[in-house]
Amino acid sequence: MTFSPADLTASALADIAQHAARAVGPQLLAAFADPGPVEYKRDFHDPVTVHDRRAEQRIREIIFESAPGSLLLGEEEGRLIDASGTPAVAGPDDVVWLVDPIDGTANFTSGLPWWCISIAAVRGDRAIMGVIYQPTTGDMYRADETGAYENGEPIRVTDQPPHRTLVATGLPADRIDDYDGAMRGFEVLLRGTKSVRRLGSTALHLAGVADGTFGATCGMATQPWDIGAGIALIEAAGGIVVGLNADHTRATSRVFACPHYVGAAHQEAAQLALDALNHVQPQDFDHVGSNS
């Protein structure tokens, strides 16, 4: 089905995203057993496979078949494009898809099941829809204007205080120059919560906050396709999302376009995560915006 711009509600966008995620799930699950050669983008910390590229291409085809007037920013393409593949600049009313075909490629290439397909849609200043699909478990997370769901059942963030919850984080990370600061931030999380998990998939960390598994999550040096869907999930599940700019100033809008993020069940958990990130010295990152 092809949708007109007027028909592109968050629910309609989520239906498209779920269809696209499920379409590539079986091929990725088959490849997971034997991923084949691994290449590297930035350095050996940043693996990529032919399966990332093929999955993104198929997702792109499905999205543009259904919503040809929208725009898309995918991890492997690395730039905003229209349905013809031409570079584009987003206007305030455009629907922009954020696509990560395999979030957690290092896990995918190492036999660890903690990886997923992450697809978000943003319009203007907000992530209005998010879908995260984990083929290894079959779990499908969805956020639209009606709420947040896991496998069709409503989900909600936890109401427990930080010391009674787990927290997930990307700290420390190879892209962070201030390793000592990142370790101090990790210690803040470790001392303030039940325990800390670093599982290798930003999108699944965020989904875990939305479904109450984690009380909070935080990370640095991320891209819009890493966090867009998870932001939509946490907000729809009643949680808090905070975006930080490269200089650690707090964003007032377009959180999905920030390099640093906090996703939390409530303000107390969010403040703990912010305290952790603030131990790291600001630095510039190679960051891709979502509107150009």
C-alpha positions in Angstrom: 0.0 0.0 0.0 1.2 3.5 -0.9 0.4 6.2 1.6 -0.2 9.9 0.8 1.5 12.4 3.1 -1.8 13.1 4.8 -2.1 9.4 5.7 1.3 9.1 7.3 0.1 9.0 10.9 2.5 7.5 13.5 0.5 4.3 13.5 0.7 4.0 9.7 4.5 4.7 9.9 4.9 2.0 12.5 3.0 -0.5 10.4 5.5 0.2 7.5 8.4 -0.1 9.9 7.3 -3.4 11.4 6.8 -4.8 7.9 10.3 -3.7 6.9 11.9 -5.1 10.0 10.1 -8.4 9.7 11.0 -8.6 6.0 14.8 -8.5 6.7 14.7 -10.4 10.0 14.9 -14.0 8.5 17.9 -13.2 6.3 19.7 -11.5 9.2 18.9 -14.4 11.5 20.3 -16.9 8.9 23.4 -14.7 8.4 23.9 -14.6 12.2 24.9 -18.2 12.2 27.7 -17.5 9.7 28.2 -13.8 9.0 31.1 -14.2 6.7 33.8 -11.6 6.1 33.8 -8.6 8.4 34.9 -5.1 7.2 35.6 -2.1 9.3 34.5 1.5 8.8 36.2 3.9 11.2 38.5 1.3 12.8 38.4 -2.2 14.3 35.9 -1.1 16.9 33.4 -0.3 14.1 32.6 -3.5 12.1 30.2 -3.8 9.1 29.1 -6.7 7.0 27.4 -7.1 3.6 24.3 -8.1 5.7 24.1 -4.5 7.2 24.2 -3.1 3.7 21.7 -5.6 2.1 19.3 -5.2 5.0 19.4 -1.4 4.8 18.8 -1.5 1.1 15.7 -3.8 1.5 14.3 -1.6 4.3 14.8 1.4 2.2 12.9 -0.2 -0.7 10.0 -1.2 1.5 9.7 2.3 3.1 9.9 4.2 -0.2 7.3 1.8 -1.8 4.9 2.7 0.9 5.9 6.4 1.6 7.6 7.7 -1.6 7.4 11.3 -0.4 9.4 10.7 2.7 13.1 11.0 3.3 15.6 8.5 4.9 18.8 8.6 6.8 20.4 5.2 7.2 23.6 4.2 8.9 25.2 2.6 5.9 24.2 5.3 3.4 25.2 8.0 6.0 23.3 10.9 4.4 19.7 12.0 4.0 18.2 10.9 0.7 14.8 10.9 -1.0 13.2 8.0 -2.8 15.4 8.4 -5.9 18.6 8.2 -3.7 19.3 11.9 -4.2 20.7 13.9 -1.2 18.0 15.9 0.4 17.4 18.6 3.1 14.4 18.0 5.3 11.7 20.6 5.8 9.7 21.0 9.0 6.8 18.9 7.8 8.8 16.1 6.1 8.8 12.6 7.5 12.4 11.5 8.0 13.1 7.8 8.6 16.1 6.9 10.8 17.3 3.3 10.0 19.9 1.1 11.7 19.7 -2.2 9.9 21.8 -4.0 12.6 22.3 -2.1 15.9 25.0 -4.2 17.6 27.0 -5.4 14.6 30.0 -6.3 16.9 27.6 -8.7 18.7 26.1 -9.9 15.4 29.6 -10.8 14.1 30.6 -12.5 17.4 27.7 -14.8 18.0 26.0 -12.7 20.7 22.2 -12.4 20.3 22.0 -8.8 21.6 21.4 -7.0 18.2 18.4 -5.6 16.5 16.8 -3.7 13.7 15.9 -0.1 14.7 13.6 2.2 12.6 12.3 5.6 13.7 10.3 8.3 12.0 10.7 11.9 12.9 8.8 15.0 11.9 10.0 18.4 12.8 11.4 18.3 16.3 10.0 15.0 17.5 10.5 11.3 17.0 6.9 10.3 16.4 7.3 6.6 15.9 9.8 3.9 16.8 10.1 0.2 16.0 12.9 -2.1 17.4 12.9 -5.7 16.4 15.2 -8.4 17.8 15.2 -11.4 15.5 17.0 -13.7 17.9 14.2 -13.5 20.4 11.3 -12.4 18.1 10.6 -9.4 20.3 9.0 -6.5 18.6 8.9 -3.1 20.2 6.6 -0.4 18.9 5.8 3.2 19.8 3.1 5.3 18.1 0.5 7.9 19.1 -1.4 5.3 21.1 1.5 4.2 23.4 4.4 1.8 23.7 4.2 -1.9 23.1 6.2 -5.1 23.3 4.8 -7.9 21.2 1.5 -6.1 21.1 1.2 -5.7 24.9 1.4 -2.2 26.5 4.7 -1.5 28.3 5.6 1.1 30.9 8.7 2.4 32.5 9.5 1.2 36.1 8.6 3.3 39.1 11.5 1.9 41.2 14.3 4.1 42.5 17.7 3.8 41.0 19.2 1.7 43.8 16.6 -0.9 43.0 17.1 -1.0 39.2 19.7 -2.0 36.7 21.1 0.7 34.4 22.5 0.2 30.9 25.2 2.3 29.4 27.6 2.7 26.5 30.3 4.1 28.9 33.2 3.8 28.4 33.4 3.9 24.6 36.3 3.9 22.1 35.2 7.2 20.7 35.5 9.0 24.0 38.9 10.6 24.5 38.5 11.2 28.2 38.7 7.5 29.3 39.3 8.4 32.9 36.2 10.6 33.0 34.2 7.8 31.4 35.3 5.4 34.0 34.4 7.8 36.8 31.0 8.1 35.1 30.7 4.4 35.0 31.5 4.3 38.8 28.7 6.8 39.4 26.2 4.4 37.8 27.7 1.4 39.5 27.5 2.9 43.0 24.0 4.4 42.5 22.1 1.4 41.1 21.6 -2.3 41.6 24.2 -2.9 38.9 25.3 -1.8 35.4 25.0 -3.6 32.1 26.9 -2.7 28.9 25.3 -5.0 26.3 26.4 -3.5 23.0 23.2 -2.3 21.5 22.1 1.3 22.2 18.6 0.6 20.7 18.0 -2.4 23.0 19.3 -0.5 26.0 16.6 2.2 25.3 13.9 -0.5 24.7 14.9 -2.0 28.0 14.1 1.3 29.8 10.7 1.5 28.0 9.7 -2.0 29.2 11.0 -1.5 32.7 14.0 -3.8 32.5 16.4 -0.9 33.1 15.8 2.2 35.2 17.9 4.3 32.9 20.4 4.2 30.1 23.0 6.7 28.8 25.6 7.0 26.1 27.9 9.3 24.1 29.0 9.8 20.5 25.8 8.2 19.1 24.0 9.0 15.8 20.3 9.6 15.1 19.7 6.1 13.8 21.1 4.7 17.1 18.6 6.5 19.4 15.6 7.6 17.3 13.4 4.6 17.8 14.3 4.2 21.5 13.5 7.8 22.2 10.0 7.3 20.8 9.6 4.2 22.9 10.7 5.7 26.2 8.5 8.8 25.7 5.5 6.7 24.8 6.1 4.4 27.8 6.0 7.4 30.2 9.7 8.0 30.6 12.2 10.9 30.2 14.7 11.5 27.4 17.4 14.1 27.6 19.7 15.1 24.7 23.1 16.7 25.3 25.1 18.6 22.7 28.8 18.0 22.2 29.6 20.7 24.7 27.2 19.0 27.2 24.6 21.8 27.1 21.1 20.4 27.3 19.1 20.3 24.1 15.7 22.0 24.1 14.4 20.1 21.0 15.5 17.5 18.5 16.9 15.1 21.1 17.2 12.4 18.4 19.9 14.6 16.7 22.1 15.0 19.8 25.4 13.0 20.1 24.8 12.3 23.8 21.6 11.0 25.4 19.9 9.9 28.6 16.8 7.8 28.7 15.2 7.2 32.1 12.1 6.0 33.9 11.8 9.2 36.0 13.7 12.3 37.0 15.8 10.7 39.8 17.2 8.1 37.4 17.7 10.7 34.7 19.8 12.9 37.1 22.0 10.0 38.0 22.7 9.3 34.4 23.4 12.9 33.7 25.8 13.1 36.6 27.7 10.1 35.1 28.0 11.8 31.6 29.1 15.1 33.2 32.3 13.4 34.4 33.4 13.1 30.8 35.2 16.1 29.2 33.4 17.6 26.2 34.9 16.9 22.8 33.8 17.2 19.2 32.5 14.1 17.4 31.9 13.2 13.8 28.1 13.5 14.0 25.5 13.2 11.2 22.5 15.5 11.5 19.1 14.2 10.7 18.0 17.1 8.4 20.7 17.2 5.9 
